[in-house]
Amino acid sequence: MNSTHSPSTHYLLFGSLFHSVPSLSFPCDPHGQVDIDGLSERARENYFFARTVVGCDYSMPVVIPALAHAPRSGACS
């Protein structure tokens, strides 16, 4: 993805496997490609963490349309 700051049309959602662990989502393209360089440092760390613990804390990520999802403030900025 390019690093322009246009609104994301989709999000890559890592659903939590536990109530005590929040789900995480990241702006992406329709194919699930996340613009790593466009993420804040905290979001980038959360993205790499979520990818690492798929199957332990998070389910396999799914791509969802942006209209179906309103990210929590600060979760993916």
trRosetta pair geometry for C-beta under 8 A, 3 or more apart (Angstrom, degrees):
i j d omega theta_ij theta_ji phi_ij phi_ji
1 28 7.5 -147 -47 -152 149 52
1 29 5.5 -177 -87 -35 114 116
1 33 5.4 162 -34 117 101 110
1 34 7.3 -89 14 148 136 15
1 35 3.9 -90 84 -74 125 97
1 38 7.3 -60 104 0 121 134
2 35 7.2 -27 78 -115 23 131
3 35 6.2 155 -98 -178 56 131
3 37 5.4 -53 -96 99 118 118
3 38 5.2 180 -136 -71 71 96
5 38 7.2 164 -94 -147 70 117
7 66 7.1 122 155 167 99 172
8 11 6.5 84 126 -71 137 69
8 27 3.4 -137 -73 -149 155 107
8 28 6.7 62 -158 30 124 30
8 66 5.4 151 102 -84 80 131
9 29 7.2 33 50 -142 104 46
9 30 6.4 -26 95 -59 122 84
9 65 7.0 -48 159 -147 71 70
9 66 5.4 -126 -172 -5 23 119
10 27 7.5 113 83 -161 51 54
10 28 5.2 -54 96 77 98 80
10 29 6.4 41 43 151 119 14
10 30 5.4 136 -20 -91 147 44
10 32 7.6 -79 122 -77 137 45
10 63 5.2 8 174 -174 134 97
10 64 6.5 154 -158 78 80 35
10 65 5.8 -59 -104 -112 74 34
10 66 5.9 -104 -75 -39 20 79
11 25 4.3 23 167 176 126 117
11 26 6.4 144 -160 66 77 30
11 27 6.1 -50 -104 -98 70 38
11 28 6.3 106 -141 21 21 90
11 63 7.4 158 79 -152 38 53
11 64 5.5 -20 61 61 88 88
11 66 6.1 111 -25 -95 92 64
11 69 4.9 -92 29 83 142 154
11 71 6.7 171 -117 -60 149 108
11 76 7.5 -110 -139 -64 112 176
12 25 6.5 162 77 -154 45 64
12 26 4.9 -18 54 59 98 89
12 27 7.9 8 11 91 82 9
12 28 4.3 66 -29 -17 100 144
12 32 5.2 91 -98 -149 112 77
12 34 5.7 -75 13 -63 142 109
12 61 4.9 20 176 172 93 134
12 62 7.6 163 -154 79 54 28
12 63 5.9 -30 -98 -95 64 66
13 23 6.5 6 -171 170 92 120
13 24 7.6 161 -153 89 48 44
13 25 4.5 -17 -100 -100 68 100
13 61 6.1 154 74 -154 40 77
13 62 5.4 -23 59 61 97 78
13 63 7.7 157 14 -101 82 16
13 64 5.4 21 -10 3 127 119
13 69 6.9 -147 -71 -109 124 151
14 23 6.3 174 89 -164 60 71
14 24 4.7 2 54 60 110 89
14 25 7.1 -167 21 -76 67 48
14 50 4.2 -175 10 -176 176 132
14 51 7.9 -110 -88 -61 141 48
14 54 7.1 -108 -139 -93 111 88
14 58 4.1 -3 171 -168 106 141
14 59 6.9 166 -167 57 57 61
14 61 4.9 -43 -79 -91 70 91
15 23 5.1 -23 -128 -119 41 118
15 58 6.5 134 71 -159 41 75
15 59 4.3 -4 64 34 99 117
15 62 7.4 17 -18 15 108 107
16 19 7.5 120 120 -89 131 16
16 21 4.3 174 -146 94 118 90
16 22 6.1 -144 -59 148 140 10
16 23 4.6 -109 -17 -68 91 67
16 57 6.9 -41 -141 162 71 75
16 58 6.2 -52 -103 -104 39 67
16 59 7.7 -6 52 -2 7 88
17 21 7.0 14 49 57 63 134
17 56 7.5 -164 34 118 145 26
17 57 5.9 -166 32 -177 106 25
17 58 6.3 -148 -14 -91 94 14
17 59 6.0 134 -68 -48 88 77
18 21 4.5 72 66 13 98 105
18 57 6.7 -60 16 -145 110 67
21 57 5.1 -152 -161 -170 167 103
21 58 7.5 -124 132 -67 135 72
22 72 7.8 -57 -177 24 137 153
22 75 7.6 -122 137 -123 134 118
23 58 7.6 113 -129 -125 61 98
24 46 5.5 -166 -141 158 146 116
24 47 7.4 -164 144 -87 135 50
24 50 4.9 -123 61 -77 141 146
24 58 7.1 -46 30 -106 102 141
24 75 6.5 -170 -135 177 65 105
24 76 7.3 130 -174 -76 77 94
25 64 7.7 -52 -134 43 131 115
25 69 6.2 -148 -178 173 169 144
25 71 5.4 -138 75 -102 116 103
25 75 6.6 44 46 125 77 127
25 76 5.7 -62 91 -55 66 141
26 34 4.9 12 123 -122 130 131
26 39 6.8 -23 -148 -96 115 127
26 43 6.6 129 -114 178 101 109
26 46 8.0 170 -70 96 112 104
26 47 5.4 48 -72 -98 154 112
26 76 5.0 179 -106 -140 51 121
27 34 7.0 114 83 -134 53 79
27 35 7.1 -24 97 30 100 99
27 38 7.3 -69 75 107 123 128
27 66 7.9 21 -124 -95 83 113
27 76 6.3 139 -17 146 78 132
28 31 7.7 -118 153 70 108 51
28 32 5.3 3 154 -151 150 28
28 33 5.8 148 -164 67 96 36
28 34 4.7 -57 -95 -80 96 63
28 35 7.7 174 -114 -5 49 70
28 63 6.4 -102 85 -121 132 99
29 32 7.3 -47 67 23 68 19
29 33 4.8 -1 33 52 109 94
30 63 6.7 93 -169 164 39 146
31 63 7.3 -134 152 -81 8 162
32 61 6.9 129 -151 113 122 118
32 63 4.5 -108 -75 -67 87 118
34 39 7.2 17 164 -44 111 125
34 47 6.3 -172 132 -148 164 144
35 38 3.7 30 112 17 118 122
35 39 7.0 160 94 -28 69 79
36 39 6.0 -52 -160 17 36 113
36 44 6.2 75 -166 -124 78 104
36 47 7.3 -158 -116 93 80 154
39 43 4.0 -131 -173 95 106 115
39 44 4.4 143 99 -62 124 78
39 47 6.3 -55 -139 -13 174 140
39 76 7.3 -77 -129 -177 99 69
40 43 4.6 91 50 10 80 103
40 44 6.8 -141 90 -8 39 87
40 77 5.5 34 -11 118 129 60
41 44 5.7 -55 -147 35 29 113
41 45 6.5 29 154 -18 64 104
42 45 5.8 -54 -151 36 31 110
42 46 6.4 29 152 -17 65 107
42 74 7.8 -17 99 180 145 86
43 46 5.6 -55 -147 39 33 112
43 47 6.2 39 152 -25 66 104
43 75 7.7 79 -107 133 95 40
43 76 5.2 81 -130 -156 126 42
43 77 6.2 -169 -49 68 134 27
44 47 5.6 -51 -147 32 30 115
44 48 6.6 24 157 -12 64 104
45 48 6.1 -57 -148 40 30 105
45 49 6.2 31 153 -20 65 109
46 49 5.6 -55 -144 38 31 114
46 50 6.2 32 157 -21 66 106
46 75 7.8 -137 125 -178 169 61
46 76 7.8 -117 79 -100 138 58
47 50 6.0 -54 -146 34 27 109
47 51 6.5 26 155 -17 62 107
48 51 5.7 -53 -148 37 33 113
48 52 6.3 35 153 -23 64 108
49 52 5.7 -60 -152 34 30 113
49 53 6.4 -3 164 5 68 112
50 53 6.6 -74 -141 49 26 89
50 54 7.1 57 157 -60 62 79
50 57 7.8 -107 -126 87 59 109
50 58 5.2 30 -158 -5 84 167
50 61 7.4 77 139 -69 120 115
51 54 6.3 -22 -158 -24 32 110
51 61 7.9 -32 -94 -23 71 129
53 56 4.4 -83 -169 59 84 113
53 57 4.3 16 137 27 130 105
53 58 5.9 93 98 16 87 95
54 58 5.3 -56 -104 83 55 94
54 59 7.1 9 -151 145 81 14
54 60 5.9 65 -167 -92 126 49
54 61 7.3 -78 -104 -22 127 80
55 58 7.7 -5 3 71 33 58
55 59 8.0 76 -72 -122 39 34
55 60 7.9 37 -58 -57 76 72
58 61 7.5 13 148 -65 123 75
59 62 7.9 -4 108 -17 111 99
64 68 5.1 -104 168 78 109 122
64 69 5.2 98 104 -31 126 129
65 68 4.9 86 67 5 86 103
65 69 7.3 161 88 8 48 95
66 69 6.2 -86 -147 55 34 91
71 75 5.0 -142 177 62 101 119
71 76 4.9 -65 -165 21 156 119
72 75 4.2 83 65 -28 88 127
73 77 7.7 -7 -172 -15 50 129
74 77 5.8 -63 -119 26 33 114
